[in-house]
Amino acid sequence: MSGFQRVTLIDLDTIDVSNLNRQFLFRKEHVGQAKAKVAAAAIEKMLHGKCKVDPIVGNVKEERFSAKFFGDFDVVLNALDNLDARRHVNRMCLNAKVPMVESGSTGYLGQVTVVHPGKTECYDCNPAPVPKTYAVCTIRSTPEKPVHCVVWAKQLFELLFGPEDESNLLADLAKNDEDAEEEGPTPPAEERSLQWDGKQSPDEFAERVLKRVFWNDVLKQREVAEEAWSTRAPPEPLDVLKIAKQNDEKDVPTNLLDQLVWTKEQNAKCILHVLKRFVERRKDEIGNIQFDKDDDDILAFVTSAANLRAAVYGVELSSAFAVKGIAGNIIHAIATTNAIVAALIVLETIKIVTMDQETNPKDVSLTTYVKRFPNSTRRGKFLVQTEKLQAPNRACFVCSKGRLELEIDLSRKLQFLIDKVIRGNLGMINPSIYATTAGNVNIIYESGEGLEPDEVEMYESNARKSLSDLNVGSGSTLEVGDLSQSLNLSILVTHNSALGGEGDPVEFSVKGTIPEAASAEAFSSAVDGEVPQTSDGNKKRRREDDGVVFVPTTKKEKLEMPSDLIEIE
């Protein structure tokens, strides 16, 4: 409708019922189908074939979507719903030197901005706000709010069904034999484990979990946190099995979009039903299931577990709808906000493809905020507010060759560093890590394709060792690279044994500084790409934007660029 003639659309997801109220392309009959394919068909039908949309069902972080792939397009439009993918696309666009329109919405609020590689701030120049954290002791022993119970329920789900994680705050539940008699021989380790052992029947597994979690552990917490009950009522253990069996199975709640709060009895029936269901129907997945707010079984488990936890501690119960929002860090999207944001995306895209090469992008492109309430100005009241784009942040660890400073307890395993810092905090995918200590350089980890079996075994062994065992100490420098993102960075390490201790939710600290001179050593000389660095910028970024945004294109000869545009969600 804006004159663009071709779009390539990438989306991994299928359409869920909850998607229907925040966009204008999907209908009820499309539930369960691929978003990319349905959206492409709807667009082409709407425009009577005047725009060709090429749908691709896939994850934009897959290796097939390389920098060369990104370089084939005039502009990339980002409409993603998670931070890692946004940061990845930002880095690929910087590497391919392709402009990117970044967008997001949160309820009534929205934002659209533009990244011109090398000329304006990139997505990483102003890091997104750090997610809210809670003290471990509050989650583990003294919850006071529904959010505390939801965080606990997610941890319980990951403990029971996800990959092994020594940092899970409920890890002690899987190791201690709470079911054993006080006297007598200790059962074998496999019988003490909380996870399904492959031999238990669905009923035996459910009974073990419910007894240990909602009865034995509650009694333990009454004793461990005894002082906390001087100002509030102590937790009351629940016999969930007894409660669940009071009525028929038909009372198990099934509507996960309902905003009604389930009763204690309904929650008991639901968690019993779902625990048995995982063993009966999804046993091959156990040990590798990741939390997904759109998975009905997972949402049912987290909702019922959180509400039973709340009942134990006298906390207000929540609806499945509310739990989904809390667990997925969601402020539910609104169709009108998304429509406004989509229009702003198209306007910025038109500016990009019609811009002369001599034009300074900062004089044309804008960052636009959609407000909940109109701002009063001399010209009237406006729901949108604009500001000019800024130059790249000199301290950015992605586009301005900065350096990072990491404080961490060096007794932590290398796997923790990889999962929580390098992949989780810095958004890298296939990192390689060189450690420099007292002038000695050693490669301690590599990932990705092309490794020999003995190399894979060696690096997996290293991942299980502590950083200090790998000769990483205070003052060591880590050179970390990711060829898939054409990115490398330098990290100065400082030991801090106080981080991540009991009751401390902060497990590490990452800060950015600008080195006096760019280093040409180690990995930075071996890998093509940027040497990263963070910023202390405090701009807020809208990160939740459900729905699909579509960006058409037409060839502009004066740009001397390919004729396709890409929209990525």
N, C-alpha and C positions, 0 to 999 in steps of 0.2 A: 504493500500500500504506500510505502515511502519511496518506491522506485528501485529497490534492491532486487536483484534477480536470482541470487544463489546464496544458500546458507548450508553450512555443515553443522549438524547438531549432535552433540555427544552427551549421553546420559546413561547411567548404569541402572537406574531404578525402574521398578514397575509401579503402576498407578495404584494407590491405596485410597480407600474411601475418604480418609482425612484430607486428601489432596483436592477433592472436588469443590470445596467452598472457597478456595483462594486463587482460582484462575478461571479462564473462560474457554478452554479448549477440550477438556476431558469431561466425559459424561459417565453415568453410572455403569453403562454397559462396557466401559473401557477398563474397569477395575481388574487388576491382574495382568494387564498388557504392558508392554514396554513403553515408557513415556516418550522416548525419542521417536519411535515409529508412529504412535498415535498423533503426536504433535505435528510431525512432518505431514501426515495425511490431512490433518485438519487445516494446516496453513495452505497447502496446495489447493484444497477444495475451496477455501475461503477466497483465494486470489485467482481462481479459475485457471490455474496452470501458469500464471505470469511469474511465479517465483518457484524455483526448484530447490527443495529442501532434501539434503542427503542425511538421513539418520544413521547414527552409529551407536549401538548398544555396547557400552564399555566404560571402564574406569579411566578417567583422563590421566591418571598417574601410571598407566601401563606403558611399557617401553616402546610399544609401536607408535605412541604419540610423542615422537622425538622432537628435538629443536628444529630439525629439517621439516617435519610435519607442520609445526607452528609457522615456520617461515614461508609456507605456501599461501598464507592468507594475508589480507590487507589489514585486518583488525580482529582482535579476540574480545568477545564479550563474556565476562565472568558472572555467572549467577549460581554460585555454589553455596552449599549449606554447611561447610566445615572449613576450619582454619587451615588444616594441612593441605587440602586440595587447592585452596586459594593461593597459598604461598608457593606451591609447586608451579601453578600456571603462571604466576608472576615471574618466577625465575626462568621458565621456558620462554616467555615473551621477551624478557631482557636479553637472553642468549640469542634469540632469533631476531631481535631488534624490530619487533612488531608491536604497535600500540595496543593497549588493553583498556577496555572500559570495565571498571570494577563497580559492583552494585550490591545492595543488600537492603533488607527491610526487617523491622522488628515491630510487629503490631502496627501502630499508627505512624511509626517513624521509618524513614528511608534515607538512603544516601547513594549517590552516583558520583564517581570520580574517574579520572583518566590518567593512565600511566604512559608517558612518552619516554621510551628507554633513553637514558643518558641526559634527558632534558628536564624531567620533572621527578618528584618523589615517586618511588616504587611502593608496592604494598607493604614491604618490610621496613620502610623508612620510619614508620611510626607503628610500633608493635601493637597488636590488639590488647585490650585490657586483660590482665591476668584473671583467670576464673576464680570465683570465691572459694576459699578453702576453709575447712573446719578442723578444730583440734581433734586429734585422734581419740583422746580420752572421752570427748563428748559423743562422738559417733559410736565408740565401742561400748561405753558404760553408762553414760548419763544423757541420752537424747532428750531434747526439750521441744523440738519443733518437727513438723512433718518432713521437712527437708533432711533432717538428720536421719530419720527412719528410712527415707528413700535412698540416701547415700549408702546406708548400712545394707539395705536390701540388694542394691546393685553389687556391692562387694560380696554378699553371700552368693548371688547368682554366679559371679565370676569364679568364686572359690569352688562351687559345686560343678560347674559345667565348662569353665574356660580353661585356658592354658595355665600351667603352674606359674605362680607369681609369689615370690618370697616376700614382697612388699605389701601383699594384701593384708589389710588391717584385721581380718578375721582368720589369719593363717593358723592361729593357735587352736581354733575349732577343729581343724583338720588333723592336728597332731596329737591332741590330748585325748585320753580315753575317758570321756565323761560318762560312758555307758557302763563301764566296768564296775564290778562290786568293789566296795572299799577294801575288802580282804580277799585274798586268793591270788593266784598267778595272773600276771599281766598278759592279755591276749596278744597274738601276733600283730605286727604293724598293720598288715592289710585289713585286719578286723577292726582296728582302732580308727582307721581313716574314715572321714566323713563322706568322701567322694564315693560314687558308685564303683564297685570293684570288679564288675563284669559277671559276678556270680549271684549277687543278691537279686531276689525277685523285686518287682516294682513296689510291692507292699512293704517288704523288708527295708528297702532303701528309704522310702518315704517315712517309715516309722523311726528309723535311726536318725534321720535329719531333724524331724520335727521334735523328737524327744530331747535331742542334745541342744538344739538351738533355742527352743521356746520353754524348756523346763530346766534342764541341768545348767545351762549357761546362765540363765536368769538367776538361779539360786547362787551361782558363783559370783555374779556381778553384785548381788545384794551384799555379799561379804567383802568383796574387793573394794567397792566404792561406798563403804558403810557411812563415812562422814557426810556424803552427799545427801543422805536421806534425813538429815536433821532439819532440813528446810523444805522438804517435799516428800510425798508418799513414796515408799520404796516400790520397785517393780514387782508385779505379781505374775508368777509363772503360769503358763497356759498348757492345759492338756489338749492340744490341738486335735489329736486323733479322736478323743472323746467328743469334742465339740462338733467335729466334722461328721461324725456318724449318727448325730441326733436325728437327722432328717434324710430324705432321699437324695440320690445323686442328681436328680433333675433340678435341684436348687442351686447347682453350680452356676454362678453368673457368667454370661457369655458376651454381653454388650460392653466392649472396651471403649466405646465412644460416649457412653452414657455419663452424664455429670452427676448422677446420683451416687451417694456414698454407700458401699456395701456394708452389711452388718458384720459383726464379728463371726457369726456362724457362716455367712456366705464366703468370707475371706478364708476361713478354715477349710471349707469344702473346695474352694478354688485351688489353694496351694497343694492340698492332697492330690487333687486331680492332675495338676500340672506336673508335680514331681513324678508321679507314675507315668504320665504321658511321655516325658523325656526318655525314660528307660524303655518304654514299650515301642515308641515310634522314632526316636531320634538317638538311639544308643550309639550309633556309629559316629555321631558328631560330638559326643561328650568328650571334653578335654580340649576342644578347639572352637567352642561357640563363643562368639564375641557379642557384647551387648548391642542390641538393635531395637530402638524404640518402636519400630514398625513391625516387629515380629510379635504376633499375638501371644504365643506361648511365653515369651520372655516378659512381655508387658504384664500378662496375667500373674506370673510368678512375682515380679517386683512389686506390683500393686498389693497382692495379698500378703506377701512377706512384710512389706513396709507397714501395712495396716495392723497386722498382728503384733509387730514390734511396737507400734504406737499404742495398741491396747494394753500391752504389758506395762508400759511406762506412763500411762495416763495422758498420752498425747492425742490431739485431734486426728481423726481418721480422714483420709482423702479419697476422692473419686479416681477411677482409672484415668480419666481425662486429665485431671490435675497431676497425677503421678507421671504421666507421659510427658507433660510439660516440664516438670522438675527434673526427671531423669535424663531427658534429652536436652536440658538447658534451653527450653523452647518458650518463646513468647509467640503465641499462635498468630499466624499470618492473616492479613486482611486483604481481600481481593482488590479493593479500591486503592490501597497503598501500593500494591504490586502493579496496578495499572499505571499509576502516576510514575513509579520508578521505571517501568518499561518504556514509557513515552520519553522520559529523560535520557534513557540509554540510547534510543533511536536518534534523538537530537544530537547527542555527543558523537555518535557514529557518523552522522551526516557531516558534521564539522570536520572529522578526521579525513574522510574520503574526498572531501572537496577542498581541502587545505592545500595551498601552494607550498612547495618544498622550502621556499625562502621564509615562510611565515614562522614566527616563534610560537610554538604550541601554547605557551603560557599566556599569550595574548588572546587566545581563542577558546580553548577548552576550559571547563570550570568544574569545581566540585559543588554539587548541589545537595542540600539537606531538605528532606520532607519533614515538616513539623506536625505535631499533633494539634497545636493551636496556632492560629495566624499571628504573625508578628506585625505590630503597628509601625508604619513608616510614614514619611511625609507624602508618599505616593499612594498610601492606602494600606490595606491589610493583606498579607501574603502568607500562604502555607509553605512556600519554598524559600530557601535562603541560599545564596550562592557566595562563593569565595574563589579567588584566583588560585591556580595551582602553584605549588612551591618547588624550588629547585631541589635536587637530590640532597638528602641528609648526609653530611660528610661522615657521620658516625654509623651509617647503615652497613650492616655486616653482609648485605647481599650486593648492593650496587655501588658502594664507595670504598671498598677495600679497607675495612676496619678490622679490629681484633677484639676477641671476647675474653672476659675474665670469669673463670668458673671457681666458685667455692663449693667444696664437696668433701664428705668424709671419705678418705682414701681406703677405708676398709670395705667400701661398697664394691660390688662385683662390676667387672667391665660390662656385663650384660645390662646392668642398671644404667650405666652411662649411655649405652647405645639406645636402649628403649626409652628412657625418661628424658635424657638431655638431647642427644643428637637427633633421634627420630621424633620424639614427642615434643620437645621444646623448640628445636631448630628446624624441624620439618624436612630432614633429609631422608632419602629412601634407601640407597645402597652405599653406606659409608665405608671408606677405608681410613684407617687411623694410624698415623705415625707418632710415636712418642719420643721427644728429645729431652734427655736428662743429662746434665753435666757434659754437654757436647756430643753425647752418643745418641744416634738415631736408630730406632727399632720400629719395624712395622708390627703392630700388635693385633690388627684386625683388618680383614677385607671381606667384602660381600659382593654379590652380583654374579653374572655369568663368567665362564672361562676359568674357574678355579679347579685345580686338580683335587681328587678325593682326599689325598693326604693333607692338602692345604685347608680344605674345609674342616677336616677333623682337628687340625692344629688350632684354627681360629675359634672353633666351637669350644675347645678346651680352654683357650685363653678367656673366652667370654665368661667362663665359670670361676675364674680367678679374681681376686681382689685387685684393685688398681695398684696398691702398694706392692703386691706380689709381682706385678708386671713392671716394677721399677718406675712407676709414676709417683712423683713426690711433689711437695710444695716447690714451686718454681719451674716445674716441668712444662714443656710446651707440647700441645697436641696439634698436629696438622691433620685436619679432617677434610676429605674430599668426597664428592659424589659426581661421578662421570655422567650419570643419567641427567643431572641438573646442570652440568658444566659449572660446578660450584666447588670452591675450596675455602677453608677458613683456618685461622690460627687461634688456639685457645690457651691462655695462660692459666695454669692450675694452682689453686691454693687449698691446703688441707684445713678443714674445719670439722672437728669431731662432734661439735654440738648440734650440727644440722641433722634433722631427721630423728632426733632422740625422742624419748617417751613424752608424749603430749605436744610435740612440735610438728606441725603439718608441713613446715618448709624443709624439703629434703635436699635442696641445692639452691645456689644463687648464680644467675648468669647476668653479667653486666657488660657494657661495651665501652671501649676506649679507642682512641685513634693513635696508632703508633707514630713515632716521630718520622720514621722512614719505612716505606713499604719493604717487607722482607722478600728476598728472592730465593730463600732456602727451602729445603725439603719439599713438601708436597706442592707448595705454591709454584714451584718451578716445573713440576712434573705434570701438572694437570691444567688444561685450558679452562678458564672460567674466572669468576670473581672471588676475591678473598673477603669473607663476610664480617659483619659487625652489627651490634644492636644499637638502638638509640634510646635516649631518655625522653623522647617525645611523649606527649600525653593526649594526643587526639583520640577520640573514641571512634570506633568503627562499628557499623551495623553488620551483624554476621548471620542473622537468621532470615532467609529469604526463600521460602518455599514457593513452588510454582516454576514454570518454564518461561524463559525469555527468549525470543526469537529475533535473530538479526539477519536481514536479507542483505544482498549486495549487488552491485553492478560495476562493471569495469570502468575505471577512470584512467584514460590514457596518459594524462599528464603526471600521474603518480608513478608510472612505470613499475607497477606492482602487480602481482597475480590478481585474478578477478574474483576470488572467493573471499567470503567472510566466514568467521566461525563463531558460533555461540556455544559456550560450554557451561553445563550445570553440574 
